[in-house]
């Protein structure tokens, strides 16, 4: 258990490092990516009511970071709802996921799985 917690803390610290040095500005949050129905658009920035392969990947990348922080895992369903939004706010400090944040967490997940 201590090893899992330690790895989780290291992963969270690396994520903060990546976000601090490579994160985009929050101005991207003003972009509107609604294109039709609910959960059908997966263009960046990912936000409430986005859906698709990018959201599914985001949920997969977020899950290992949530449990060490005392949160429950997300259901990987490709729907950016209130739980995914809360996870983004916890991890990224904002309720959306920019393309830069997505790429940083993807790289972090890839390095953690090696």
C-alpha positions as CSV (number, residue, x, y, z in Angstrom):
1,X,0.0,0.0,0.0
2,X,2.8,2.4,0.9
3,X,4.4,1.8,-2.5
4,X,1.1,2.5,-4.3
5,X,0.7,5.8,-2.4
6,X,4.3,6.7,-3.0
7,X,3.9,6.1,-6.8
8,X,0.7,8.1,-6.8
9,X,2.4,11.0,-5.1
10,X,5.3,10.9,-7.6
11,X,2.8,10.8,-10.5
12,X,0.9,13.7,-9.1
13,X,4.1,15.7,-8.6
14,X,5.2,15.0,-12.2
15,X,1.8,16.1,-13.4
16,X,2.0,19.4,-11.6
17,X,5.5,19.9,-13.0
18,X,4.2,19.3,-16.6
19,X,1.2,21.5,-16.1
20,X,3.2,24.3,-14.7
21,X,5.8,24.4,-17.4
22,X,3.7,23.3,-20.4
23,X,0.0,24.2,-19.6
24,X,-2.0,26.6,-21.8
25,X,-3.7,29.7,-20.6
26,X,-7.2,29.5,-19.3
27,X,-8.5,31.7,-22.2
28,X,-9.1,28.5,-24.1
29,X,-12.1,27.9,-21.8
30,X,-14.1,30.5,-23.7
31,X,-14.1,28.5,-26.9
32,X,-17.4,26.8,-27.7
33,X,-17.2,23.2,-29.0
34,X,-20.9,22.3,-29.0
35,X,-21.8,20.8,-32.3
36,X,-25.0,19.0,-32.1
37,X,-26.2,16.5,-29.5
38,X,-24.9,15.9,-26.0
39,X,-21.6,14.0,-25.7
40,X,-20.9,14.0,-29.4
41,X,-18.0,16.4,-29.8
42,X,-14.5,15.5,-28.8
43,X,-12.6,18.6,-30.0
44,X,-10.4,20.6,-27.6
45,X,-10.9,22.0,-25.2
46,X,-12.8,19.1,-23.7
47,X,-15.5,20.3,-21.4
48,X,-18.9,19.5,-20.0
49,X,-21.0,17.6,-22.7
50,X,-18.0,16.8,-24.8
51,X,-17.9,13.1,-25.7
52,X,-16.0,10.5,-27.7
53,X,-12.6,8.9,-28.0
54,X,-10.6,11.9,-26.5
55,X,-12.9,12.0,-23.5
56,X,-12.6,8.2,-23.0
57,X,-8.8,8.5,-23.2
58,X,-8.8,11.4,-20.7
59,X,-10.9,9.4,-18.2
60,X,-8.4,6.6,-18.6
61,X,-5.4,8.9,-18.0
62,X,-7.1,10.6,-15.0
63,X,-8.1,7.5,-13.1
64,X,-4.6,6.5,-11.8
65,X,-4.2,10.1,-10.4
66,X,-7.6,10.2,-8.7
67,X,-7.3,7.3,-6.3
68,X,-4.1,8.5,-4.5
69,X,-5.8,11.9,-4.1
70,X,-8.8,10.3,-2.3
71,X,-11.2,10.4,-5.2
72,X,-13.1,7.6,-6.8
73,X,-12.3,6.4,-10.3
74,X,-14.2,7.7,-13.2
75,X,-16.4,5.5,-15.3
76,X,-14.6,5.3,-18.7
77,X,-17.7,6.0,-20.9
78,X,-16.5,8.8,-23.1
79,X,-18.9,11.3,-21.6
80,X,-17.6,14.5,-20.1
81,X,-20.1,15.0,-17.3
82,X,-20.0,16.4,-13.8
83,X,-17.6,13.7,-12.4
84,X,-15.1,14.2,-15.3
85,X,-15.4,17.9,-14.9
86,X,-14.6,17.6,-11.1
87,X,-11.6,15.4,-11.8
88,X,-10.2,17.9,-14.3
89,X,-10.7,20.7,-11.7
90,X,-8.8,18.6,-9.1
91,X,-5.9,17.6,-11.4
92,X,-5.7,20.6,-13.8
93,X,-7.1,23.4,-11.6
94,X,-9.8,24.1,-14.2
95,X,-13.0,22.5,-15.3
96,X,-11.8,21.9,-18.9
97,X,-9.0,19.9,-20.5
98,X,-7.0,21.8,-23.0
99,X,-5.1,19.9,-25.7
100,X,-1.8,20.7,-23.9
101,X,-3.1,19.3,-20.6
102,X,-4.3,16.2,-22.5
103,X,-1.0,15.7,-24.1
104,X,0.9,16.2,-20.8
105,X,-1.3,13.6,-18.9
106,X,-1.0,11.2,-21.9
107,X,2.8,11.4,-21.7
108,X,2.7,11.0,-18.0
109,X,0.5,7.9,-18.3
110,X,2.9,6.5,-20.9
111,X,6.0,7.0,-18.8
112,X,4.2,5.6,-15.7
113,X,3.4,2.4,-17.5
114,X,7.0,1.7,-18.5
